[in-house]
């Protein structure tokens, strides 16, 4: 069997596994009747380890292995189990999402969750965008809008992560998220104050009474496209492990689409089926802070592939969060 891994820092969230252990995990996942010919670690993503698994007979598959629980932030706990729970709710876009063939959360073999999925064709959209004329990007954003709308049309019964939707109100779910992030950051300032402000303003958040399915990370990096397509045709959607039931305005796809008006991103709103509106008000301020804190967690993640963050990156993030906090306090 051929095995190829990626060298990572010892403290990396994506901790490498040795060839023998990965092969052992693969054999449990694919079954004794299938012979594994090659296992190749994929460079995509920053959280789970992902491996392409080539079998002697049959199509390639993807083995994804979550970090050990001790390496997960509180707000990211058991994301792979959340992803597993979300899969049935993506029936409307089933042709674009990988099928889960096997999942093992027992920790009998390794102290990490893992699952085996079908291998989707295509390359990450940013890779194809870099080789495509900019006017062609509009087609991609149009497709992302259409897919995002399909996801948002799925309604739930409670708020919060799909695998643990335990909140009867959206405000309670958002406040709990902020408090978990504060614990992750060991924060005694802005983040705890944001949680307090969100709680004070929870009546505005609670105007959202119907939980809708949010992908949580549905932007270009998690869309696969056909590299040979002139129009950047979407072939797959990955990594819905941060999916939750909540307010569509809070979804990462909506927040990203609101940026850079007047560019190719405007096509998102045509696909989504509604005009672009300038999102403002209390809820948008809270959601903006929420996503900034998600970026902060990624900045400080041990062993991140892009290297340690600069003091300026941390300071800028903190300043932007502080400015939002000031505006919330003035309401």
C-alpha positions as CSV (number, residue, x, y, z in Angstrom):
1,X,0.0,0.0,0.0
2,X,1.2,3.5,-0.9
3,X,0.9,6.1,1.8
4,X,1.5,9.9,1.5
5,X,1.0,12.3,4.4
6,X,1.5,16.0,5.0
7,X,4.2,17.1,7.5
8,X,2.6,19.2,10.2
9,X,3.7,20.8,13.5
10,X,3.5,18.6,16.5
11,X,0.9,20.9,18.1
12,X,-1.3,21.1,15.0
13,X,-5.0,20.5,15.2
14,X,-4.7,18.2,12.2
15,X,-2.3,15.8,14.0
16,X,-0.7,13.3,11.6
17,X,-1.3,9.6,12.0
18,X,1.3,7.0,11.0
19,X,0.7,4.8,7.9
20,X,0.0,1.6,9.7
21,X,-2.7,3.2,11.9
22,X,-4.4,5.0,9.0
23,X,-4.4,1.7,7.0
24,X,-5.9,-0.1,9.9
25,X,-8.7,2.5,10.2
26,X,-9.3,2.3,6.4
27,X,-9.7,-1.4,6.5
28,X,-12.3,-1.2,9.2
29,X,-14.2,1.5,7.2
30,X,-14.1,-0.2,3.8
31,X,-14.5,-3.7,5.0
32,X,-12.3,-6.8,4.6
33,X,-13.5,-7.5,1.1
34,X,-11.8,-4.4,-0.4
35,X,-8.1,-4.0,-0.8
36,X,-6.6,-0.6,-0.2
37,X,-4.0,0.4,-2.8
38,X,-3.1,4.0,-1.8
39,X,-3.9,6.5,0.9
40,X,-3.1,10.1,0.2
41,X,-3.6,13.0,2.6
42,X,-5.4,16.0,1.0
43,X,-4.3,19.5,1.7
44,X,-7.8,20.9,2.0
45,X,-9.3,22.2,5.2
46,X,-7.8,23.3,8.5
47,X,-9.6,21.2,11.0
48,X,-10.0,17.5,10.1
49,X,-7.4,15.3,8.5
50,X,-8.7,14.1,5.1
51,X,-7.3,11.3,3.0
52,X,-8.1,10.1,-0.5
53,X,-8.5,6.3,-0.3
54,X,-7.9,4.4,-3.6
55,X,-9.2,0.8,-3.7
56,X,-8.2,-1.9,-6.1
57,X,-11.8,-2.2,-7.1
58,X,-14.3,0.5,-7.0
59,X,-14.3,4.3,-6.9
60,X,-12.0,6.4,-4.6
61,X,-13.3,7.4,-1.2
62,X,-12.4,10.0,1.4
63,X,-11.5,9.2,5.0
64,X,-11.9,12.1,7.3
65,X,-10.6,12.0,10.9
66,X,-11.5,14.6,13.5
67,X,-9.0,16.1,16.0
68,X,-8.8,14.6,19.5
69,X,-11.3,16.0,21.9
70,X,-8.6,17.9,23.8
71,X,-7.6,19.8,20.6
72,X,-11.2,21.0,19.9
73,X,-12.5,24.3,21.1
74,X,-15.6,24.1,23.2
75,X,-17.6,25.8,20.5
76,X,-16.4,23.2,18.0
77,X,-16.9,20.1,20.2
78,X,-17.8,17.0,18.2
79,X,-18.3,18.8,14.9
80,X,-18.0,15.6,12.9
81,X,-21.0,14.1,14.9
82,X,-22.9,17.3,14.0
83,X,-22.0,16.8,10.3
84,X,-23.3,13.2,10.5
85,X,-26.6,14.4,12.0
86,X,-27.0,17.0,9.2
87,X,-26.8,14.7,6.2
88,X,-30.5,13.7,6.0
89,X,-31.5,17.4,5.9
90,X,-29.5,17.9,2.7
91,X,-31.7,15.7,0.6
92,X,-32.7,18.6,-1.6
93,X,-29.1,18.9,-2.8
94,X,-28.2,15.2,-2.5
95,X,-26.5,15.2,-5.9
96,X,-23.9,17.7,-4.6
97,X,-23.0,16.2,-1.2
98,X,-20.8,13.1,-0.5
99,X,-22.6,10.0,0.8
100,X,-21.4,8.8,4.2
101,X,-20.6,5.1,3.9
102,X,-19.2,4.5,7.4
103,X,-18.9,6.4,10.7
104,X,-17.1,5.3,13.9
105,X,-17.5,7.4,17.0
106,X,-16.6,4.5,19.4
107,X,-12.9,5.5,19.9
108,X,-12.1,1.8,20.1
109,X,-9.5,2.0,17.4
110,X,-8.3,5.6,17.7
111,X,-9.2,8.3,20.2
112,X,-10.8,10.3,17.4
113,X,-14.1,10.3,15.4
114,X,-13.8,9.4,11.8
115,X,-16.0,8.7,8.8
116,X,-15.7,7.5,5.2
117,X,-17.4,9.4,2.4
118,X,-17.8,9.1,-1.4
119,X,-15.2,11.1,-3.3
120,X,-16.6,14.1,-5.1
121,X,-15.3,15.3,-8.4
122,X,-13.8,18.7,-8.9
123,X,-11.4,21.1,-7.3
124,X,-12.0,23.8,-4.6
125,X,-13.6,26.8,-6.2
126,X,-10.8,29.3,-5.3
127,X,-8.3,27.1,-7.2
128,X,-10.4,27.2,-10.3
129,X,-11.3,30.9,-9.9
130,X,-7.6,31.7,-10.1
131,X,-7.4,30.1,-13.5
132,X,-10.7,31.6,-14.8
133,X,-11.5,35.1,-16.2
134,X,-13.1,37.2,-13.5
135,X,-16.4,37.8,-15.4
136,X,-17.0,34.0,-15.3
137,X,-17.0,34.1,-11.5
138,X,-20.6,35.4,-11.6
139,X,-21.9,32.0,-12.6
140,X,-20.3,30.5,-9.6
141,X,-21.8,33.0,-7.2
142,X,-25.2,32.5,-8.8
143,X,-25.0,28.8,-8.2
144,X,-23.9,29.3,-4.6
145,X,-26.9,31.6,-4.0
146,X,-29.3,28.9,-5.4
147,X,-27.8,26.2,-3.3
148,X,-27.8,28.4,-0.2
149,X,-31.5,29.1,-0.7
150,X,-32.3,25.4,-1.0
151,X,-30.5,24.8,2.4
152,X,-32.3,27.7,4.1
153,X,-35.7,26.4,3.0
154,X,-35.3,23.4,5.4
155,X,-37.1,24.2,8.6
156,X,-36.3,22.8,12.1
157,X,-38.0,22.6,15.5
158,X,-35.4,24.1,17.8
159,X,-32.4,26.3,17.6
160,X,-28.7,25.5,17.8
161,X,-26.3,22.9,16.3
162,X,-28.3,20.2,14.4
163,X,-27.0,17.4,16.6
164,X,-27.9,19.3,19.8
165,X,-30.7,21.7,19.0
166,X,-31.7,22.3,22.6
167,X,-32.7,26.0,22.6
168,X,-36.3,27.1,22.4
169,X,-35.2,30.6,21.3
170,X,-32.7,31.9,18.8
171,X,-31.4,34.5,21.4
172,X,-30.6,31.8,23.9
173,X,-28.6,29.9,21.2
174,X,-26.6,33.0,20.2
175,X,-25.8,33.9,23.8
176,X,-24.7,30.3,24.6
177,X,-22.4,30.5,21.5
178,X,-20.8,33.7,22.7
179,X,-20.2,32.3,26.2
180,X,-18.6,29.2,24.8
181,X,-16.3,31.3,22.7
182,X,-15.4,33.4,25.7
183,X,-14.3,30.2,27.5
184,X,-12.3,29.1,24.5
185,X,-10.5,32.5,24.4
186,X,-10.2,32.7,28.2
187,X,-11.6,36.1,27.7
188,X,-12.5,38.5,30.4
189,X,-13.3,41.5,28.2
190,X,-15.0,42.0,24.9
191,X,-16.4,38.5,24.3
192,X,-18.0,38.2,27.7
193,X,-19.4,41.7,27.3
194,X,-20.8,40.7,23.9
195,X,-22.5,37.7,25.4
196,X,-24.1,40.1,28.0
197,X,-25.2,42.5,25.3
198,X,-26.7,39.7,23.2
199,X,-28.6,38.6,26.2
200,X,-29.8,42.2,26.9
201,X,-30.9,42.4,23.3
202,X,-32.3,38.9,23.0
203,X,-35.8,40.2,22.3
204,X,-34.5,41.4,18.9
205,X,-32.9,38.0,18.2
206,X,-36.1,36.3,19.3
207,X,-37.9,38.0,16.4
208,X,-36.6,34.9,14.6
209,X,-39.2,32.3,15.5
210,X,-38.7,29.6,12.8
211,X,-35.4,27.8,12.9
212,X,-33.9,27.4,9.4
213,X,-31.0,25.2,8.4
214,X,-27.7,27.1,8.0
215,X,-24.7,25.5,6.4
216,X,-22.4,27.5,8.6
217,X,-19.4,27.6,6.2
218,X,-20.9,27.7,2.8
219,X,-18.6,29.9,0.8
220,X,-16.2,29.3,-2.1
221,X,-13.6,27.2,-0.3
222,X,-16.1,24.5,0.4
223,X,-17.6,24.3,-3.1
224,X,-16.0,22.0,-5.6
225,X,-16.2,22.9,-9.3
226,X,-15.4,21.3,-12.6
227,X,-11.9,22.7,-13.5
228,X,-12.7,22.1,-17.2
229,X,-16.0,24.0,-17.2
230,X,-16.0,27.5,-18.7
231,X,-18.7,28.5,-16.3
232,X,-17.2,27.1,-13.1
233,X,-19.9,24.5,-12.7
234,X,-20.4,23.4,-9.1
235,X,-19.9,19.6,-8.7
236,X,-20.0,19.4,-4.9
237,X,-20.4,21.0,-1.5
238,X,-18.4,19.9,1.6
239,X,-17.9,20.6,5.3
240,X,-21.3,21.3,6.7
241,X,-20.1,20.3,10.2
242,X,-20.9,23.8,11.6
243,X,-24.5,23.6,10.4
244,X,-27.2,24.8,12.8
245,X,-30.8,25.8,13.1
246,X,-31.1,29.6,13.2
247,X,-31.5,32.9,11.3
248,X,-30.5,32.7,7.6
249,X,-29.0,36.2,7.9
250,X,-26.5,34.7,10.3
251,X,-25.2,32.1,7.8
252,X,-21.6,32.6,6.6
253,X,-22.7,32.5,3.0
254,X,-25.1,35.5,3.5
255,X,-22.4,37.4,5.4
256,X,-19.8,36.9,2.7
257,X,-22.3,37.7,-0.1
258,X,-23.0,41.1,1.6
259,X,-19.3,42.1,1.1
260,X,-18.0,43.9,-1.9
261,X,-21.2,45.2,-3.5
262,X,-21.1,45.9,-7.2
263,X,-18.8,42.9,-7.9
264,X,-19.5,39.4,-9.3
265,X,-20.9,38.5,-5.9
266,X,-24.1,40.3,-6.8
267,X,-25.0,37.2,-8.8
268,X,-25.5,35.4,-5.5
269,X,-28.7,37.3,-4.8
270,X,-30.1,36.4,-8.2
271,X,-29.5,32.7,-7.4
272,X,-30.8,33.2,-3.9
273,X,-34.0,34.7,-5.2
274,X,-34.2,38.0,-3.5
275,X,-32.6,41.4,-4.0
276,X,-29.5,42.3,-2.1
277,X,-30.3,44.5,0.8
278,X,-27.9,46.4,3.0
279,X,-28.1,44.4,6.2
280,X,-28.1,46.6,9.2
281,X,-29.5,46.8,12.7
282,X,-28.8,44.9,15.9
283,X,-29.0,41.4,14.5
284,X,-26.5,42.1,11.8
285,X,-24.1,43.7,14.3
286,X,-24.3,40.6,16.5
287,X,-23.7,38.2,13.6
288,X,-20.8,40.3,12.4
289,X,-19.2,40.0,15.8
290,X,-19.9,36.2,15.9
291,X,-18.1,35.7,12.6
292,X,-15.1,37.9,13.7
293,X,-14.7,35.7,16.8
294,X,-14.8,32.6,14.6
295,X,-11.9,34.1,12.6
296,X,-10.1,34.9,15.9
297,X,-10.3,31.2,17.0
298,X,-8.9,30.2,13.7
299,X,-6.1,32.7,14.1
300,X,-4.9,31.3,17.4
301,X,-5.5,27.6,16.4
302,X,-2.3,25.7,17.3
303,X,-0.2,24.6,14.3
304,X,-2.3,26.4,11.7
305,X,-0.9,25.8,8.2
306,X,-0.5,29.5,7.4
307,X,1.7,30.1,10.4
308,X,1.3,32.0,13.6
309,X,-0.8,35.2,13.4
310,X,0.8,38.6,13.6
311,X,0.1,41.0,16.4
312,X,-1.6,43.3,13.9
313,X,-4.0,40.6,12.8
314,X,-5.1,39.9,16.4
315,X,-5.2,43.7,17.2
316,X,-7.3,44.4,14.1
317,X,-9.8,41.7,15.0
318,X,-10.0,42.8,18.6
319,X,-10.6,46.4,17.5
320,X,-13.4,45.5,15.1
321,X,-15.1,43.4,17.8
322,X,-14.7,46.3,20.2
323,X,-16.3,48.7,17.8
324,X,-19.3,46.5,17.3
325,X,-19.6,46.2,21.1
326,X,-19.7,50.0,21.4
327,X,-22.4,50.3,18.8
328,X,-24.5,47.6,20.6
329,X,-24.1,49.4,23.9
330,X,-25.4,52.6,22.4
331,X,-28.7,50.9,21.3
